[in-house]
Amino acid sequence: MRLTAGRLIEYLKDTSENANEHAATPPQLMYMVDQMDQIFHEKVFSHPFDVHPFAAMLLLNSYTMLAGAVREALSGHIVCTYPIARTALESACYGFLIRSDNDMASIWMNRHKDKDSLKRCRQMFTVSNAVAALKPVSSEMADYVQGNYDASIDFGAHPNQRSILAHASAMATRVDSTEGFDMTVVYGVNSWHVNQALLTCVEVSQAIAFLIAASADHHPLLNERIDVLKDWFEEKNRMAEQLAGRPIDYSGPMYSSVIPPS
């Protein structure tokens, strides 16, 4: 068996060209990413947060990592979107866990102090613990956070068969009768896969926005401005079904139910 791959310089050229072309002519779903960014700045971050400084840094880190996931989607290397989106979601979960518990902040800070501290930190700071803490606030959104986390692993945050074989295709039979396979790494400008990756960023951002808002006392996004969140979800659902080309019967994040056209 032989393995062949393009040169790094080719990869850098292709991903840079994709990002530049997308900056000049935004892909189909970029308007939803712009809407996402507007909601974070005008509806989420505009409210004061009385939280531990470590919680604040983790919550802010989730947004910056989310920006990195968008960047990867726009580069065309869409599989890279998922591990970054997963980290963004984990950061928001950890900030939510620390929001009013100084003991949790100490556990996080002392992670690398010794083996026992590392073990305790790993036990306490998990997405499942954040989901359990979120359930009294909203059982539906707790399930949504867990669904986004699980889907990110399936689609690229872990090297499983779905995240790899979904991008592989059989080559034409060679002259020597051997068989080969191609694996697409970088997808083209405004391709279906680029737009699905942008949909992923929007869905993860909705989970993150809820976690950040739930970390503040009486955040308007979860109270008198809950209509903003509902309208945002409805618009995302409509665009997901348009990208899929059909109504979607789904549970969890919609992007896991959006199947590429054959």
C-alpha positions as a Markdown table, in Angstrom:
| # | Residue | x | y | z |
|---|---|---|---|---|
| 1 | Met | 0.0 | 0.0 | 0.0 |
| 2 | Arg | 1.2 | 3.5 | -0.9 |
| 3 | Leu | 0.2 | 6.8 | 0.7 |
| 4 | Thr | 0.5 | 10.0 | -1.2 |
| 5 | Ala | -0.5 | 13.5 | -0.1 |
| 6 | Gly | -0.2 | 17.0 | -1.4 |
| 7 | Arg | 2.6 | 19.3 | -0.2 |
| 8 | Leu | 2.1 | 21.6 | 2.8 |
| 9 | Ile | 2.7 | 24.6 | 0.6 |
| 10 | Glu | -0.2 | 23.5 | -1.6 |
| 11 | Tyr | -2.5 | 23.1 | 1.4 |
| 12 | Leu | -1.6 | 26.6 | 2.7 |
| 13 | Lys | -2.2 | 28.1 | -0.7 |
| 14 | Asp | -5.6 | 26.4 | -1.2 |
| 15 | Thr | -6.9 | 27.3 | 2.3 |
| 16 | Ser | -5.7 | 30.9 | 2.1 |
| 17 | Glu | -7.3 | 31.3 | -1.3 |
| 18 | Asn | -10.6 | 29.9 | 0.0 |
| 19 | Ala | -10.5 | 32.3 | 3.0 |
| 20 | Asn | -9.7 | 35.3 | 0.8 |
| 21 | Glu | -12.5 | 34.4 | -1.7 |
| 22 | His | -15.0 | 33.9 | 1.1 |
| 23 | Ala | -14.0 | 37.3 | 2.5 |
| 24 | Ala | -14.6 | 39.0 | -0.8 |
| 25 | Thr | -17.8 | 37.0 | -1.6 |
| 26 | Pro | -19.4 | 35.4 | 1.5 |
| 27 | Pro | -20.7 | 31.9 | 1.3 |
| 28 | Gln | -24.4 | 31.2 | 1.5 |
| 29 | Leu | -24.7 | 30.8 | 5.2 |
| 30 | Met | -22.2 | 33.5 | 6.2 |
| 31 | Tyr | -25.1 | 35.9 | 7.0 |
| 32 | Met | -26.0 | 33.6 | 9.8 |
| 33 | Val | -22.5 | 33.7 | 11.2 |
| 34 | Asp | -22.7 | 37.5 | 11.0 |
| 35 | Gln | -26.1 | 37.4 | 12.9 |
| 36 | Met | -24.4 | 35.1 | 15.5 |
| 37 | Asp | -21.6 | 37.6 | 16.0 |
| 38 | Gln | -24.1 | 40.5 | 16.4 |
| 39 | Ile | -26.1 | 38.6 | 19.0 |
| 40 | Phe | -23.0 | 37.8 | 21.0 |
| 41 | His | -22.0 | 41.5 | 21.1 |
| 42 | Glu | -25.3 | 43.2 | 21.4 |
| 43 | Lys | -27.4 | 40.7 | 23.4 |
| 44 | Val | -25.0 | 38.4 | 25.3 |
| 45 | Phe | -21.9 | 40.5 | 26.3 |
| 46 | Ser | -23.8 | 43.7 | 26.8 |
| 47 | His | -25.1 | 42.4 | 30.2 |
| 48 | Pro | -22.8 | 42.6 | 33.3 |
| 49 | Phe | -21.4 | 39.4 | 34.6 |
| 50 | Asp | -20.8 | 39.0 | 38.4 |
| 51 | Val | -18.7 | 35.8 | 38.1 |
| 52 | His | -15.3 | 34.6 | 39.2 |
| 53 | Pro | -12.5 | 35.9 | 37.0 |
| 54 | Phe | -11.6 | 32.4 | 35.9 |
| 55 | Ala | -15.2 | 31.8 | 34.8 |
| 56 | Ala | -15.1 | 35.1 | 32.8 |
| 57 | Met | -11.9 | 34.0 | 31.0 |
| 58 | Leu | -13.3 | 30.6 | 30.2 |
| 59 | Leu | -16.6 | 32.1 | 28.8 |
| 60 | Leu | -14.7 | 34.6 | 26.7 |
| 61 | Asn | -12.3 | 31.9 | 25.5 |
| 62 | Ser | -15.3 | 30.0 | 24.2 |
| 63 | Tyr | -16.2 | 32.9 | 21.9 |
| 64 | Thr | -12.6 | 33.3 | 20.6 |
| 65 | Met | -12.4 | 29.5 | 19.9 |
| 66 | Leu | -15.7 | 29.8 | 18.1 |
| 67 | Ala | -14.2 | 32.4 | 15.9 |
| 68 | Gly | -11.4 | 29.9 | 15.2 |
| 69 | Ala | -13.9 | 27.3 | 14.1 |
| 70 | Val | -15.5 | 29.8 | 11.7 |
| 71 | Arg | -12.0 | 30.5 | 10.3 |
| 72 | Glu | -11.4 | 26.8 | 9.6 |
| 73 | Ala | -14.8 | 26.4 | 7.9 |
| 74 | Leu | -14.0 | 29.4 | 5.6 |
| 75 | Ser | -10.6 | 27.8 | 4.8 |
| 76 | Gly | -12.4 | 24.8 | 3.3 |
| 77 | His | -10.7 | 22.3 | 5.7 |
| 78 | Ile | -14.0 | 21.6 | 7.3 |
| 79 | Val | -13.0 | 18.7 | 9.5 |
| 80 | Cys | -10.9 | 21.0 | 11.5 |
| 81 | Thr | -14.0 | 23.0 | 12.4 |
| 82 | Tyr | -15.2 | 20.3 | 14.8 |
| 83 | Pro | -12.3 | 19.9 | 17.3 |
| 84 | Ile | -12.2 | 23.7 | 17.7 |
| 85 | Ala | -15.9 | 23.9 | 18.1 |
| 86 | Arg | -15.7 | 21.1 | 20.7 |
| 87 | Thr | -13.1 | 23.1 | 22.7 |
| 88 | Ala | -15.2 | 26.2 | 22.4 |
| 89 | Leu | -18.2 | 24.4 | 23.9 |
| 90 | Glu | -16.1 | 22.8 | 26.6 |
| 91 | Ser | -14.7 | 26.2 | 27.6 |
| 92 | Ala | -18.3 | 27.6 | 28.0 |
| 93 | Cys | -19.3 | 24.5 | 30.0 |
| 94 | Tyr | -16.3 | 25.0 | 32.4 |
| 95 | Gly | -17.0 | 28.7 | 32.8 |
| 96 | Phe | -20.6 | 27.8 | 33.6 |
| 97 | Leu | -19.5 | 25.3 | 36.3 |
| 98 | Ile | -17.2 | 27.9 | 38.0 |
| 99 | Arg | -19.8 | 30.7 | 37.7 |
| 100 | Ser | -20.5 | 30.9 | 41.5 |
| 101 | Asp | -18.3 | 28.2 | 43.1 |
| 102 | Asn | -14.9 | 29.4 | 44.2 |
| 103 | Asp | -13.9 | 25.8 | 45.1 |
| 104 | Met | -14.4 | 24.8 | 41.4 |
| 105 | Ala | -12.2 | 27.8 | 40.4 |
| 106 | Ser | -9.4 | 26.5 | 42.7 |
| 107 | Ile | -9.7 | 23.0 | 41.3 |
| 108 | Trp | -9.4 | 24.3 | 37.7 |
| 109 | Met | -6.4 | 26.6 | 38.7 |
| 110 | Asn | -4.5 | 23.7 | 40.4 |
| 111 | Arg | -5.0 | 21.2 | 37.6 |
| 112 | His | -1.3 | 20.8 | 37.1 |
| 113 | Lys | -0.2 | 21.0 | 40.8 |
| 114 | Asp | 0.1 | 17.2 | 41.2 |
| 115 | Lys | -1.4 | 13.9 | 40.1 |
| 116 | Asp | -4.3 | 14.0 | 42.6 |
| 117 | Ser | -5.1 | 17.6 | 41.5 |
| 118 | Leu | -5.1 | 16.5 | 37.9 |
| 119 | Lys | -7.4 | 13.6 | 38.6 |
| 120 | Arg | -9.8 | 15.7 | 40.6 |
| 121 | Cys | -9.9 | 18.4 | 37.9 |
| 122 | Arg | -10.7 | 15.8 | 35.2 |
| 123 | Gln | -13.5 | 14.4 | 37.3 |
| 124 | Met | -15.1 | 17.7 | 38.1 |
| 125 | Phe | -14.7 | 19.5 | 34.8 |
| 126 | Thr | -16.7 | 17.5 | 32.2 |
| 127 | Val | -19.4 | 18.4 | 29.8 |
| 128 | Ser | -21.7 | 15.9 | 31.4 |
| 129 | Asn | -21.4 | 17.7 | 34.8 |
| 130 | Ala | -22.2 | 21.0 | 33.1 |
| 131 | Val | -25.2 | 19.4 | 31.4 |
| 132 | Ala | -26.4 | 18.1 | 34.8 |
| 133 | Ala | -26.0 | 21.6 | 36.3 |
| 134 | Leu | -27.8 | 23.2 | 33.3 |
| 135 | Lys | -30.9 | 20.9 | 33.5 |
| 136 | Pro | -32.6 | 22.9 | 36.3 |
| 137 | Val | -32.3 | 26.0 | 34.1 |
| 138 | Ser | -33.5 | 24.3 | 30.9 |
| 139 | Ser | -33.7 | 20.6 | 30.3 |
| 140 | Glu | -34.1 | 21.2 | 26.5 |
| 141 | Met | -30.9 | 23.3 | 26.3 |
| 142 | Ala | -29.0 | 20.8 | 28.5 |
| 143 | Asp | -29.8 | 18.1 | 25.9 |
| 144 | Tyr | -28.8 | 20.5 | 23.2 |
| 145 | Val | -25.4 | 21.1 | 24.7 |
| 146 | Gln | -24.8 | 17.4 | 25.1 |
| 147 | Gly | -26.0 | 16.8 | 21.5 |
| 148 | Asn | -23.6 | 19.4 | 20.1 |
| 149 | Tyr | -20.7 | 17.9 | 22.1 |
| 150 | Asp | -21.4 | 14.4 | 20.9 |
| 151 | Ala | -21.9 | 15.4 | 17.3 |
| 152 | Ser | -18.6 | 17.4 | 17.3 |
| 153 | Ile | -16.8 | 14.2 | 18.2 |
| 154 | Asp | -18.6 | 12.2 | 15.5 |
| 155 | Phe | -17.8 | 14.7 | 12.8 |
| 156 | Gly | -14.2 | 15.5 | 13.4 |
| 157 | Ala | -13.1 | 16.1 | 17.0 |
| 158 | His | -12.2 | 12.4 | 17.1 |
| 159 | Pro | -10.6 | 10.4 | 14.2 |
| 160 | Asn | -13.5 | 7.9 | 13.9 |
| 161 | Gln | -14.9 | 6.3 | 10.8 |
| 162 | Arg | -17.6 | 9.0 | 10.2 |
| 163 | Ser | -15.1 | 11.9 | 10.4 |
| 164 | Ile | -12.7 | 10.2 | 7.9 |
| 165 | Leu | -14.6 | 7.9 | 5.6 |
| 166 | Ala | -17.2 | 10.5 | 4.9 |
| 167 | His | -14.6 | 12.4 | 3.0 |
| 168 | Ala | -13.2 | 9.4 | 1.1 |
| 169 | Ser | -14.2 | 8.1 | -2.3 |
| 170 | Ala | -13.0 | 5.2 | -4.5 |
| 171 | Met | -10.6 | 6.1 | -7.4 |
| 172 | Ala | -11.2 | 4.6 | -10.8 |
| 173 | Thr | -9.6 | 1.2 | -11.3 |
| 174 | Arg | -5.9 | 1.6 | -12.1 |
| 175 | Val | -4.1 | 0.0 | -15.1 |
| 176 | Asp | -2.6 | -2.6 | -12.8 |
| 177 | Ser | -6.0 | -3.6 | -11.5 |
| 178 | Thr | -5.3 | -2.3 | -8.0 |
| 179 | Glu | -7.8 | -0.1 | -6.2 |
| 180 | Gly | -7.3 | 3.3 | -4.6 |
| 181 | Phe | -9.1 | 5.9 | -2.6 |
| 182 | Asp | -9.1 | 9.6 | -2.5 |
| 183 | Met | -9.7 | 11.7 | 0.6 |
| 184 | Thr | -10.9 | 15.2 | 0.2 |
| 185 | Val | -9.2 | 17.5 | 2.7 |
| 186 | Val | -10.0 | 21.0 | 1.4 |
| 187 | Tyr | -13.4 | 21.8 | -0.1 |
| 188 | Gly | -14.1 | 24.5 | -2.5 |
| 189 | Val | -15.5 | 28.0 | -2.2 |
| 190 | Asn | -19.2 | 28.2 | -1.1 |
| 191 | Ser | -19.4 | 24.4 | -1.3 |
| 192 | Trp | -22.1 | 22.4 | 0.4 |
| 193 | His | -19.5 | 21.2 | 3.0 |
| 194 | Val | -18.3 | 24.7 | 3.8 |
| 195 | Asn | -21.9 | 25.8 | 4.4 |
| 196 | Gln | -22.6 | 22.8 | 6.6 |
| 197 | Ala | -19.5 | 23.7 | 8.7 |
| 198 | Leu | -20.8 | 27.2 | 9.1 |
| 199 | Leu | -24.1 | 25.7 | 10.2 |
| 200 | Thr | -22.1 | 23.8 | 12.8 |
| 201 | Cys | -20.6 | 27.0 | 14.1 |
| 202 | Val | -24.0 | 28.6 | 14.4 |
| 203 | Glu | -25.4 | 25.6 | 16.3 |
| 204 | Val | -22.5 | 25.4 | 18.7 |
| 205 | Ser | -22.7 | 29.2 | 19.2 |
| 206 | Gln | -26.3 | 28.9 | 20.3 |
| 207 | Ala | -25.3 | 26.3 | 22.9 |
| 208 | Ile | -22.4 | 28.6 | 24.0 |
| 209 | Ala | -24.6 | 31.7 | 24.1 |
| 210 | Phe | -27.1 | 30.0 | 26.4 |
| 211 | Leu | -24.3 | 28.8 | 28.7 |
| 212 | Ile | -22.8 | 32.3 | 28.9 |
| 213 | Ala | -26.2 | 33.8 | 29.6 |
| 214 | Ala | -27.0 | 31.2 | 32.2 |
| 215 | Ser | -23.8 | 32.1 | 33.9 |
| 216 | Ala | -25.1 | 35.6 | 34.7 |
| 217 | Asp | -27.8 | 36.7 | 37.1 |
| 218 | His | -31.1 | 37.4 | 35.4 |
| 219 | His | -29.6 | 37.7 | 31.9 |
| 220 | Pro | -32.2 | 39.3 | 29.6 |
| 221 | Leu | -31.5 | 36.7 | 26.9 |
| 222 | Leu | -33.1 | 34.1 | 29.1 |
| 223 | Asn | -35.8 | 36.4 | 30.4 |
| 224 | Glu | -37.4 | 39.4 | 28.8 |
| 225 | Arg | -35.4 | 38.9 | 25.6 |
| 226 | Ile | -36.0 | 35.2 | 25.2 |
| 227 | Asp | -37.7 | 36.0 | 21.9 |
| 228 | Val | -34.3 | 36.8 | 20.4 |
| 229 | Leu | -33.1 | 33.3 | 21.2 |
| 230 | Lys | -36.3 | 31.7 | 19.9 |
| 231 | Asp | -36.1 | 33.7 | 16.6 |
| 232 | Trp | -32.5 | 32.8 | 16.2 |
| 233 | Phe | -33.2 | 29.1 | 16.6 |
| 234 | Glu | -36.2 | 29.3 | 14.1 |
| 235 | Glu | -34.0 | 30.9 | 11.5 |
| 236 | Lys | -31.3 | 28.4 | 12.0 |
| 237 | Asn | -33.8 | 25.5 | 11.6 |
| 238 | Arg | -35.2 | 27.0 | 8.4 |
| 239 | Met | -31.7 | 27.4 | 6.9 |
| 240 | Ala | -30.7 | 23.8 | 7.9 |
| 241 | Glu | -33.8 | 22.4 | 6.2 |
| 242 | Gln | -33.0 | 24.5 | 3.1 |
| 243 | Leu | -29.4 | 23.1 | 3.1 |
| 244 | Ala | -30.7 | 19.6 | 3.5 |
| 245 | Gly | -33.4 | 20.1 | 0.8 |
| 246 | Arg | -36.1 | 18.6 | 2.9 |
| 247 | Pro | -37.8 | 18.9 | 6.3 |
| 248 | Ile | -35.7 | 17.4 | 9.1 |
| 249 | Asp | -36.9 | 15.1 | 11.8 |
| 250 | Tyr | -34.0 | 15.5 | 14.2 |
| 251 | Ser | -33.0 | 15.4 | 17.8 |
| 252 | Gly | -29.9 | 17.4 | 19.0 |
| 253 | Pro | -27.9 | 19.6 | 16.6 |
| 254 | Met | -29.5 | 19.8 | 13.1 |
| 255 | Tyr | -26.2 | 19.6 | 11.3 |
| 256 | Ser | -25.8 | 15.9 | 12.2 |
| 257 | Ser | -29.1 | 15.3 | 10.3 |
| 258 | Val | -28.1 | 17.2 | 7.2 |
| 259 | Ile | -26.8 | 14.7 | 4.7 |
| 260 | Pro | -24.6 | 15.7 | 1.7 |
| 261 | Pro | -26.3 | 15.5 | -1.7 |
| 262 | Ser | -25.5 | 12.4 | -3.6 |
